[in-house]
Amino acid sequence: MKKPILIFAILAITIFSSACRNVGIPKETSVDVSKAEWAIVIHGGAGTIKREFMTAEKDSLYRAKLAEALSVGSEILKNGGTSMDAVEQTIHVMEESPLFNAGKGAVFNERGQNEMDAAIMNGETHAAGAVVNVHTIKSPISAARAVMEKSAHVMLTGEGAEIFAEKQGLEIVTPEYFFDQARWESFQKAKDKIDKHGTVGCVALDKKGNISAGTSTGGMTMKMYGRVGDVPVIGAGTYADNATCGISATGHGEYFIRNVVAYDVAALMKYKGMSLENAANEVIINKLKPIGGSGGIIGLDAEGNTIMTFNSEGMFRGTVSSNTKMVIGIYEDEK
Ligand code: ASP
């Protein structure tokens, strides 16, 4: 190539590539820094969480457990694992800890039993699974996943769910496994009022762009035998849709069922074009708070934007993504 032609060619390539940058023509190698490759957000329940009722030791136990749960999920996502695995494994950490109202340490119903609900949903396929009022399945979230993946149904209750879980090879324990002394004492104190919030939840976005959401709970202290909360009701306490968001809720379940909270957030995004943050505020702050529906939600969208929105005095919560550092919070004034 002659020298002037070569100079002209180099010049033309330079001008063209800078024009591409300016008008934002996507190049295969370009990385959109605003979009997270992966993201995860968790909650460990919402309610009356005041510093004066929390010892420094308990405070750090909660924070450490939330960080441990987030680390388990984020390792899976970093290594290219699915959001479904991340949600299930992250929730296992919290189910196995008596600090939270799910699995071991679940609250007691009016009969003094631990009666648990859980649900999980796949935002790519909209497949969902839930178990309701189970007493012997060590990990209700894994049972919910088994219902989704191994049965033709969305929801199984009580003994039917337990028989199914056992057939699927899930670990079955005696009801005593879930007993926690501190919960028992608060059950004794709360005998005639229902006020205990708890629950654990996780929403994750994986490198393939798939969102999953899961929630696991013991429900509310002193709930009636047989009561079902919002957690296993798809669209109320748990929802996932790649095109909008994944949501996991915690709070006074009856309000979350009546207001179809998780789906309402997704619907505001889908039909009104709202951002996840605005939709979450609309539902949790503007709609639920005035009617006394205390609690909160965690969620994320396809870009990896996360929210941890609540109208209660606190919510155990945390999030981390490929482009944000881990954040853990408990009280309202840490927002
Ligand atoms: N939402 C749960 C229920 O009503 C309780 C909670 O989140 O604390 O069963």
Residues whose N, C-alpha, C, O or C-beta is under 5 A from the ligand:
A	BS01	LIG	K196 H197 G198 T199 T217 G219 M220 G229 D230 A249 T250 G251 H252 G253 E254
